[in-house]
């Protein structure tokens, strides 16, 4: 067998987490420099996320440390994660046309069955 096709055992769990940590650090360094823009409610002129009891700092926490970040509808992305205060949030956003900028469409607290499904996916991911 040539070296290129030799079987190699899968990485140990600690090695996989180290690779994931490196990726997370690079993503975190990118997001620290990203400017966040928020959709403004046409009636109040305030960020729409305020209607859901979410503030800008919580959104930033979830975007810098998402548990999941998946594609959404029409080019949007959906990040789900836990804030420092323990709340689970779902953040819907798109990359802004401006470089190093993200436009946050909405964010709200995850509750009920969607929260249970998210926790189940996280448990399965850790196995």
N, C-alpha and C positions, 0 to 999 in steps of 0.2 A: 504494500500500500504506500502511496506517496504521502509526503507530509501534509499536503493540502487537503487530502481527503481522510486523514486519520480522525477517528472518533475522539472527542474530548468530553470529559464529564461536565455536566452543567455547573455553572458558577455556584459557589456557596451563597447562602442567603445573605451573609454579611458583605460579600463582595458585590452582590446585586444592589444592596442598599447603599453601598458606597458610590456605585455608579449613579444611582438615582439621586443621591445627595449632591453629586457634582452637577448633574443636570439642573437640579432645583436651585443651586447657587447661581448658575449662569442665568436661569430664568429670573431669579430674584434681582440680580444686578441689572437686567434689562428693564424690569418693571419699576425699579426705583427711579429710573430716569424718565419714565413715561408720564405724560401729563394726562390727567383724567378730565373729560368733559361729561356733563350730565344733561340728560333730556330735561327740559324745563316745562313744567305744567303751564299751559296757555292761560289758564284762569288766574293762578296765583303768582306765576313768574318764578316760583321756587322749584328746586330739583324734584322731579317726580318721585324719587325714592323716598322723600320725606312723607309722602302719602301712605307709605307702607311701614313707617316707623323705623327707617334705616337711615343712617347718616353716612357721609362721605368717607369717614375714617374706617368704618366697618367694611365698606366696599373695597377700599384699598387693601385691608387685611386679607380678604378673601381672594382678591386678584393676585396678591403677592405669595399666598400660600394656599392654592386651591387643592381640595381633595380630588376633584375632577374638573376637567376642562374639555368640553366636547363641542363639536359643531352643532349649531342651532339652525333655525330657518333663515332663508334668504341671506346667507353669508354671515349671519351672526354667530356668536359663540356663547356657550353657557358654562359658567364656572360655579361650582358648588363647594362650599367650605365652611369651616367653623371660625368664628371670630374669637378674639382674646377673652371676651366676656362669656363665651360658651354658646352663643347663638349660631344656628346653622342657616346660612343664607344661600340663595340662588341669585346669581348676577348674570343678566343678559347684556352683552356688549358687542360692539363691532370695532375693528381697527379703523381709526380715523384716517382720512386721506392725508392729513398732516403727518410728517414723520414723528415717531416717538410719541404718539397720541392715541388714546382710546376713548371712544364715545360710549358711555354707559346708558343703556336704554331704560332698564328697570332693575330693581333688586328687592327681594322680599324674603321674609323668614320662611324656612322650610318646615312644614308641620305635617302631622298625620302620616298617611301612607307613603307620600313621596319621601319623607324623612326616614321612615323605616326601610324603604327600598335603597336609599343612599347608604345607610349604615350597613345593610346587608352586603352591598357591593364592596364597601370598604373592608368588611371582615373577610370576604372571599379573596380580595386583592392581597391581603396580608398573608394568606396561607401559602 
